[in-house]
Amino acid sequence: RIHTRPVAGLPLIHVETPRNEGWKKYGKRWLDIVGSAVMLLLLSIPLLAVALLVKMTSKGPVFYRQERVGLNGQPFEMLKFRSMRENADAELQTLLAAQGSDGKPLFKVKDDPRITPIGKFLRKYSVDEFPQLINVLRGEMSLVGPRPQREAEVALYDNIAYRRLLIKPGMSGLWQVSGR
């Protein structure tokens, strides 16, 4: 993908856009299907236990469903174990404004009061993310790729950040493996 050629006596480097086609495209999808199916099978008992804990410790559904932006800007419904109290999304803008981070992409609420006690554990060990294996099986996500963002965050992207939408979003990406 890298080509060099001299221009005005200086080497010019051109990097072609990566293409996920042919065997690469189908190989990655096959790996996603097999990998997510095997993980769901192996983790079915622990995931059932987590679902029961979520249900028994707080009101509301076991899964949190949120619309995220995926491949080529197409929206999809991403699944997680619910780690916050019911209707927590309604409080988000107030919390962001209070800490001065509204209008910024990739926000995190510091010391979020909406998180349930079991939710702290789920988030600390990323257990809340495991239902996304279903999204991988459906073909909406991949096992590895950039994390999918909400539409409001994508609206704040600059031109360079839009490249994230050229590949399928992932369950695990650079952020998840960098500091752990």
Backbone as JSON, one array per atom type, in Angstrom:
{
  "sequence": "RIHTRPVAGLPLIHVETPRNEGWKKYGKRWLDIVGSAVMLLLLSIPLLAVALLVKMTSKGPVFYRQERVGLNGQPFEMLKFRSMRENADAELQTLLAAQGSDGKPLFKVKDDPRITPIGKFLRKYSVDEFPQLINVLRGEMSLVGPRPQREAEVALYDNIAYRRLLIKPGMSGLWQVSGR",
  "N": [[0.79, -1.2, 0.0], [2.15, 1.14, 0.23], [3.77, 3.57, -1.65], [6.58, 5.04, -3.2], [7.94, 7.9, -4.83], [10.05, 10.08, -6.67], [9.73, 13.58, -6.38], [10.44, 16.68, -7.49], [13.05, 16.2, -6.7], [12.77, 15.23, -4.16], [11.72, 12.54, -2.04], [8.47, 11.32, -2.4], [5.89, 10.03, -0.53], [3.21, 7.86, -0.83], [0.32, 6.59, 0.6], [-1.91, 4.09, 0.08], [-5.48, 3.8, 0.41], [-6.71, 1.42, 2.69], [-8.12, -1.7, 1.62], [-10.77, -3.77, 2.17], [-11.41, -6.48, 0.87], [-12.36, -9.35, -1.13], [-10.78, -12.38, -0.09], [-9.9, -11.36, 2.36], [-12.04, -9.84, 3.35], [-14.09, -11.77, 3.67], [-12.78, -13.58, 5.31], [-12.36, -12.14, 7.69], [-15.01, -11.72, 8.48], [-15.83, -14.38, 8.82], [-14.16, -15.11, 10.95], [-15.2, -13.37, 12.88], [-17.82, -14.42, 13.18], [-17.39, -17.13, 14.0], [-15.71, -16.72, 16.23], [-17.32, -15.08, 17.96], [-19.55, -16.75, 18.32], [-18.42, -19.0, 19.58], [-17.42, -17.8, 21.93], [-19.85, -16.88, 23.07], [-21.08, -19.34, 23.58], [-19.23, -20.61, 25.36], [-19.27, -18.76, 27.45], [-21.88, -18.72, 28.3], [-23.16, -19.59, 30.75], [-21.88, -17.96, 32.84], [-22.7, -15.45, 31.78], [-25.46, -15.59, 31.95], [-25.7, -15.64, 34.72], [-24.78, -13.05, 35.3], [-26.79, -11.57, 34.04], [-28.97, -12.26, 35.68], [-28.09, -11.11, 38.11], [-28.08, -8.37, 37.43], [-30.82, -7.98, 37.0], [-31.88, -8.63, 39.52], [-30.79, -6.69, 41.23], [-31.54, -4.11, 40.53], [-34.18, -1.99, 39.27], [-35.73, -2.36, 36.04], [-34.85, -3.2, 32.6], [-32.7, -5.99, 31.65], [-30.87, -5.67, 29.59], [-29.26, -2.88, 28.07], [-30.08, -0.84, 25.49], [-28.86, 0.96, 22.8], [-28.79, 3.37, 20.25], [-26.26, 3.44, 17.91], [-23.66, 4.64, 15.69], [-22.63, 3.0, 12.85], [-20.88, 1.08, 10.36], [-20.18, 2.93, 7.46], [-21.73, 5.04, 8.38], [-24.22, 4.06, 9.08], [-26.95, 3.6, 11.25], [-27.31, 1.47, 14.16], [-28.58, -0.79, 16.67], [-26.98, -1.09, 19.61], [-26.07, -3.5, 22.05], [-25.81, -3.86, 25.61], [-25.06, -5.01, 28.94], [-27.18, -3.64, 31.37], [-25.89, -1.06, 33.24], [-26.51, 1.14, 34.62], [-28.93, 3.09, 36.47], [-32.46, 2.94, 35.76], [-33.71, 4.9, 33.05], [-31.51, 6.62, 32.86], [-30.37, 8.02, 30.75], [-31.84, 10.33, 30.42], [-30.8, 12.08, 32.26], [-28.31, 12.78, 31.41], [-27.44, 15.15, 29.89], [-27.69, 17.2, 31.79], [-25.81, 16.41, 33.73], [-23.43, 16.49, 32.18], [-23.32, 19.22, 31.52], [-23.02, 20.3, 34.08], [-20.43, 19.51, 34.73], [-19.02, 20.73, 32.76], [-18.46, 19.53, 30.27], [-20.15, 19.28, 28.13], [-20.91, 19.28, 24.64], [-18.52, 18.31, 23.77], [-16.75, 15.8, 22.0], [-16.6, 12.23, 22.69], [-17.05, 12.03, 25.49], [-16.88, 11.52, 29.07], [-18.59, 11.01, 32.05], [-17.56, 12.14, 35.12], [-17.24, 10.33, 38.14], [-19.87, 9.17, 38.02], [-23.14, 9.39, 39.1], [-25.25, 7.81, 38.32], [-24.65, 5.17, 37.96], [-25.15, 1.82, 38.88], [-24.52, -0.26, 41.84], [-23.75, -2.96, 41.07], [-23.25, -2.35, 38.48], [-20.87, -0.86, 38.58], [-18.95, -2.83, 39.0], [-19.38, -4.37, 36.66], [-18.6, -2.56, 34.67], [-15.94, -1.98, 35.4], [-14.59, -4.36, 34.84], [-15.29, -4.69, 32.21], [-17.45, -6.34, 31.67], [-20.0, -5.61, 31.03], [-19.98, -5.24, 28.32], [-20.18, -7.68, 26.96], [-22.72, -8.59, 25.8], [-22.55, -7.51, 23.27], [-21.5, -9.39, 21.65], [-23.61, -10.55, 20.41], [-24.33, -8.52, 18.65], [-22.1, -8.73, 17.01], [-22.45, -11.28, 15.91], [-24.77, -10.75, 14.41], [-23.69, -9.16, 12.45], [-23.43, -6.45, 12.66], [-21.38, -5.41, 14.07], [-17.84, -5.89, 14.64], [-15.36, -8.13, 16.04], [-13.0, -6.76, 16.56], [-12.2, -3.37, 16.18], [-12.8, 0.16, 15.57], [-14.45, 1.76, 18.3], [-18.0, 2.06, 18.33], [-19.79, 5.12, 18.03], [-22.14, 7.51, 19.44], [-24.75, 9.24, 17.66], [-24.73, 12.02, 18.15], [-22.09, 12.44, 18.95], [-20.69, 11.73, 16.66], [-21.49, 13.77, 15.02], [-19.86, 15.79, 15.87], [-17.39, 15.16, 14.86], [-14.28, 15.77, 13.17], [-12.95, 16.12, 9.8], [-10.96, 14.13, 9.56], [-11.59, 12.29, 11.57], [-13.86, 11.07, 10.56], [-13.01, 8.89, 9.12], [-13.21, 6.69, 10.73], [-15.67, 5.63, 10.28], [-15.48, 4.13, 8.03], [-14.94, 1.49, 8.35], [-16.19, -1.51, 9.9], [-17.58, -1.13, 13.13], [-16.04, -2.04, 16.27], [-16.13, -4.48, 18.93], [-14.04, -4.51, 20.66], [-11.38, -2.31, 20.88], [-8.66, 0.01, 20.29], [-8.8, 1.74, 22.54], [-9.79, 0.05, 24.54], [-7.78, -1.83, 25.0], [-5.5, -0.39, 25.56], [-4.93, 0.73, 28.16], [-4.93, -1.35, 29.99]],
  "CA": [[0.0, 0.0, 0.0], [3.01, 2.32, 0.27], [4.52, 3.8, -2.88], [7.41, 6.24, -3.17], [8.43, 8.37, -6.12], [10.69, 11.38, -6.48], [9.07, 14.78, -6.87], [11.35, 17.82, -7.29], [14.24, 15.73, -6.01], [12.46, 14.72, -2.81], [10.85, 11.36, -2.11], [7.07, 11.52, -2.03], [5.31, 8.76, -0.09], [1.75, 7.79, -0.96], [-0.25, 5.4, 1.25], [-3.24, 3.82, -0.47], [-6.54, 3.46, 1.34], [-6.83, -0.04, 2.81], [-9.33, -2.27, 1.03], [-11.17, -5.04, 2.78], [-12.16, -7.15, -0.18], [-11.92, -10.72, -1.43], [-10.64, -13.31, 1.02], [-9.76, -10.61, 3.61], [-13.38, -9.46, 3.81], [-14.81, -12.96, 4.13], [-12.02, -14.16, 6.42], [-12.64, -11.37, 8.9], [-16.39, -12.01, 8.87], [-15.85, -15.75, 9.31], [-13.54, -15.06, 12.27], [-16.17, -12.73, 13.76], [-18.93, -15.35, 13.45], [-16.9, -18.26, 14.79], [-15.22, -16.21, 17.52], [-18.42, -14.64, 18.83], [-20.39, -17.91, 18.66], [-17.69, -19.8, 20.57], [-17.42, -17.06, 23.2], [-21.19, -16.93, 23.65], [-21.29, -20.69, 24.07], [-18.38, -20.83, 26.53], [-19.61, -17.83, 28.53], [-23.33, -18.66, 28.49], [-23.53, -19.71, 32.17], [-21.55, -16.71, 33.54], [-23.51, -14.33, 31.28], [-26.78, -15.77, 32.55], [-25.56, -15.2, 36.12], [-24.7, -11.59, 35.27], [-28.14, -11.09, 33.72], [-29.78, -12.39, 36.9], [-27.63, -10.09, 39.07], [-28.58, -7.06, 36.98], [-32.27, -7.96, 37.2], [-32.21, -8.7, 40.95], [-30.25, -5.58, 42.0], [-32.1, -2.8, 40.16], [-35.36, -2.02, 38.4], [-35.49, -2.11, 34.63], [-34.47, -4.35, 31.76], [-31.35, -6.53, 31.81], [-30.02, -5.1, 28.54], [-29.36, -1.48, 27.69], [-30.02, -0.75, 24.03], [-28.6, 2.34, 22.41], [-28.47, 3.53, 18.83], [-24.9, 3.87, 17.62], [-23.37, 4.8, 14.27], [-21.75, 1.91, 12.42], [-20.22, 1.11, 9.07], [-20.68, 3.91, 6.49], [-22.67, 5.95, 9.02], [-25.53, 3.43, 9.28], [-27.26, 3.38, 12.68], [-27.69, 0.14, 14.62], [-28.86, -0.85, 18.1], [-25.93, -1.8, 20.32], [-26.51, -4.1, 23.3], [-24.91, -3.94, 26.76], [-25.76, -5.23, 30.19], [-27.5, -2.33, 31.96], [-25.03, -0.77, 34.39], [-27.02, 2.36, 35.24], [-30.33, 3.02, 36.85], [-33.42, 3.11, 34.68], [-33.89, 6.27, 32.52], [-30.29, 7.4, 33.13], [-30.06, 8.89, 29.61], [-32.53, 11.61, 30.59], [-30.0, 12.92, 33.16], [-26.97, 12.96, 30.87], [-27.09, 16.53, 29.54], [-27.54, 17.97, 33.03], [-24.52, 16.03, 34.32], [-22.35, 17.01, 31.33], [-23.28, 20.68, 31.68], [-22.52, 20.58, 35.42], [-18.98, 19.33, 34.78], [-18.42, 21.52, 31.68], [-17.98, 18.74, 29.13], [-21.14, 19.16, 27.06], [-20.41, 19.79, 23.38], [-17.23, 17.71, 23.46], [-16.89, 14.39, 21.63], [-15.96, 11.21, 23.5], [-17.17, 12.45, 26.87], [-17.1, 10.59, 30.17], [-19.04, 11.7, 33.24], [-16.71, 11.78, 36.25], [-17.97, 9.86, 39.32], [-21.25, 9.14, 37.55], [-24.05, 8.92, 40.15], [-26.29, 6.97, 37.75], [-24.17, 3.79, 37.88], [-25.59, 0.95, 39.97], [-23.38, -0.95, 42.47], [-23.29, -4.06, 40.22], [-22.77, -1.7, 37.27], [-19.46, -0.48, 38.77], [-18.17, -4.05, 38.75], [-19.51, -4.73, 35.24], [-17.8, -1.63, 33.88], [-14.52, -2.12, 35.75], [-14.04, -5.53, 34.14], [-15.88, -4.67, 30.86], [-18.43, -7.42, 31.52], [-21.2, -5.02, 30.42], [-19.82, -5.24, 26.86], [-20.32, -9.01, 26.36], [-23.87, -8.76, 24.9], [-22.22, -7.07, 21.92], [-21.22, -10.58, 20.85], [-24.82, -10.72, 19.59], [-24.17, -7.56, 17.55], [-21.09, -9.28, 16.1], [-23.11, -12.36, 15.15], [-25.7, -10.13, 13.45], [-22.95, -8.48, 11.4], [-23.45, -5.0, 12.88], [-20.09, -5.07, 14.66], [-16.76, -6.87, 14.49], [-14.7, -8.34, 17.33], [-11.99, -5.72, 16.71], [-12.42, -2.22, 15.32], [-13.04, 1.37, 16.37], [-15.69, 1.69, 19.06], [-19.08, 2.84, 17.72], [-20.16, 6.3, 18.79], [-23.51, 7.98, 19.3], [-24.9, 10.18, 16.54], [-24.32, 13.36, 18.58], [-20.63, 12.49, 18.97], [-20.25, 11.69, 15.26], [-21.74, 15.11, 14.47], [-18.74, 16.65, 16.28], [-16.17, 14.68, 14.22], [-13.65, 16.55, 12.1], [-12.84, 15.3, 8.59], [-10.08, 12.97, 9.78], [-12.29, 11.31, 12.42], [-14.87, 10.36, 9.76], [-12.43, 7.64, 8.63], [-13.65, 5.61, 11.62], [-16.92, 5.07, 9.76], [-15.21, 3.36, 6.81], [-14.86, 0.07, 8.7], [-17.19, -1.97, 10.85], [-17.16, -0.85, 14.5], [-15.62, -3.23, 16.99], [-16.42, -4.71, 20.33], [-12.81, -4.16, 21.34], [-10.54, -1.47, 20.05], [-7.43, 0.53, 20.89], [-9.08, 2.28, 23.88], [-10.03, -1.03, 25.49], [-6.57, -2.58, 25.3], [-4.36, 0.48, 25.81], [-4.56, 1.02, 29.55], [-5.32, -2.44, 30.88]],
  "C": [[0.83, 1.27, 0.0], [3.82, 2.39, -1.02], [5.35, 5.07, -2.7], [7.8, 6.61, -4.6], [9.04, 9.76, -5.9], [9.86, 12.52, -7.11], [9.96, 15.96, -6.49], [12.57, 17.41, -6.47], [14.0, 15.2, -4.6], [11.55, 13.5, -2.93], [9.45, 11.69, -1.61], [6.5, 10.14, -1.69], [3.8, 8.86, -0.2], [1.29, 6.49, -0.3], [-1.66, 5.23, 0.73], [-4.23, 3.51, 0.65], [-6.65, 1.95, 1.45], [-8.15, -0.53, 2.24], [-9.58, -3.62, 1.67], [-12.05, -5.76, 1.76], [-11.61, -8.56, -0.39], [-11.83, -11.57, -0.18], [-10.48, -12.59, 2.36], [-11.12, -10.28, 4.21], [-14.1, -10.67, 4.4], [-14.1, -13.64, 5.29], [-12.3, -13.46, 7.73], [-14.06, -11.65, 9.38], [-16.51, -13.43, 9.43], [-15.27, -15.81, 10.73], [-14.5, -14.43, 13.29], [-17.29, -13.7, 14.16], [-18.48, -16.49, 14.36], [-16.46, -17.8, 16.18], [-16.34, -15.81, 18.46], [-19.31, -15.81, 19.23], [-19.71, -18.78, 19.72], [-17.68, -19.1, 21.93], [-18.79, -17.07, 23.86], [-21.48, -18.3, 24.25], [-20.51, -20.94, 25.36], [-18.78, -19.97, 27.74], [-21.1, -17.81, 28.87], [-23.75, -18.73, 29.96], [-23.14, -18.44, 32.94], [-22.39, -15.52, 33.07], [-24.94, -14.41, 31.81], [-26.76, -15.32, 34.01], [-25.5, -13.68, 36.2], [-26.08, -10.99, 34.99], [-29.05, -11.16, 34.94], [-29.38, -11.36, 37.95], [-28.14, -8.7, 38.7], [-30.07, -6.94, 37.29], [-32.63, -7.9, 38.68], [-31.78, -7.45, 41.73], [-30.78, -4.21, 41.62], [-33.3, -2.98, 39.24], [-34.95, -1.79, 36.96], [-35.07, -3.36, 33.89], [-33.02, -4.78, 32.03], [-30.4, -5.86, 30.82], [-30.31, -3.62, 28.35], [-29.16, -1.45, 26.18], [-29.83, 0.72, 23.66], [-28.25, 2.39, 20.93], [-27.07, 4.11, 18.7], [-24.72, 3.96, 16.12], [-22.32, 3.77, 13.88], [-21.11, 2.17, 11.08], [-20.93, 2.06, 8.1], [-21.76, 4.82, 7.07], [-24.05, 5.38, 9.25], [-25.78, 3.2, 10.77], [-27.61, 1.92, 12.96], [-27.9, 0.21, 16.13], [-27.82, -1.71, 18.79], [-26.45, -2.28, 21.67], [-25.4, -4.05, 24.35], [-25.73, -4.45, 27.93], [-26.0, -3.85, 30.8], [-26.67, -2.14, 33.22], [-25.46, 0.51, 35.11], [-28.47, 2.17, 35.63], [-31.21, 3.3, 35.64], [-33.57, 4.59, 34.34], [-32.68, 7.18, 32.8], [-29.96, 8.35, 31.99], [-30.7, 10.27, 29.75], [-31.71, 12.59, 31.45], [-28.66, 13.33, 32.56], [-26.61, 14.42, 30.6], [-26.89, 17.41, 30.76], [-26.2, 17.68, 33.68], [-23.35, 16.58, 33.51], [-22.2, 18.52, 31.47], [-22.68, 21.05, 33.04], [-21.0, 20.43, 35.51], [-18.26, 20.01, 33.6], [-17.91, 20.72, 30.5], [-19.05, 18.52, 28.08], [-20.58, 19.81, 25.8], [-19.05, 19.25, 22.99], [-17.45, 16.26, 23.05], [-16.18, 13.49, 22.63], [-15.94, 11.58, 24.98], [-17.24, 11.27, 27.82], [-17.53, 11.42, 31.36], [-18.18, 11.21, 34.4], [-17.58, 11.42, 37.46], [-19.47, 9.85, 39.06], [-22.2, 8.57, 38.62], [-25.13, 7.96, 39.63], [-25.91, 5.49, 37.73], [-24.61, 3.01, 39.12], [-24.37, 0.27, 40.61], [-22.86, -2.13, 41.62], [-22.72, -3.51, 38.91], [-21.31, -1.27, 37.37], [-18.55, -1.67, 38.49], [-18.19, -4.41, 37.27], [-18.63, -3.85, 34.37], [-16.3, -1.79, 34.14], [-13.87, -3.25, 34.98], [-14.61, -5.7, 32.73], [-16.85, -5.82, 30.61], [-19.7, -6.89, 30.85], [-21.16, -5.06, 28.89], [-20.13, -6.59, 26.2], [-21.58, -9.23, 25.52], [-23.61, -8.28, 23.47], [-21.76, -8.23, 21.04], [-22.42, -10.9, 19.95], [-24.77, -9.77, 18.4], [-23.15, -8.07, 16.53], [-21.7, -10.39, 15.26], [-24.05, -11.82, 14.09], [-24.99, -9.43, 12.3], [-22.93, -6.97, 11.54], [-22.11, -4.5, 13.42], [-19.1, -6.18, 14.33], [-16.16, -7.1, 15.88], [-13.68, -7.24, 17.6], [-12.25, -4.61, 15.7], [-12.62, -0.99, 16.18], [-14.38, 1.27, 17.09], [-16.77, 2.55, 18.38], [-19.49, 3.99, 18.62], [-21.64, 6.63, 18.59], [-23.56, 9.02, 18.18], [-24.44, 11.59, 16.92], [-22.8, 13.5, 18.61], [-20.07, 12.49, 17.55], [-20.45, 13.05, 14.62], [-20.61, 16.08, 14.82], [-17.41, 16.23, 15.65], [-15.61, 15.72, 13.26], [-13.47, 15.6, 10.91], [-12.01, 14.04, 8.79], [-10.81, 11.89, 10.58], [-13.35, 10.53, 11.65], [-14.34, 9.04, 9.18], [-12.86, 6.44, 9.47], [-14.89, 4.92, 11.08], [-16.71, 4.23, 8.5], [-15.04, 1.87, 7.08], [-15.89, -0.25, 9.78], [-16.71, -1.68, 12.27], [-16.87, -2.15, 15.24], [-16.07, -3.26, 18.43], [-15.23, -4.3, 21.18], [-11.96, -3.36, 20.38], [-9.34, -0.98, 20.83], [-7.67, 1.05, 22.31], [-9.18, 1.17, 24.92], [-8.75, -1.76, 25.89], [-5.4, -1.7, 25.71], [-4.0, 0.64, 27.28], [-4.81, -0.12, 30.5], [-4.26, -3.51, 30.96]]
}
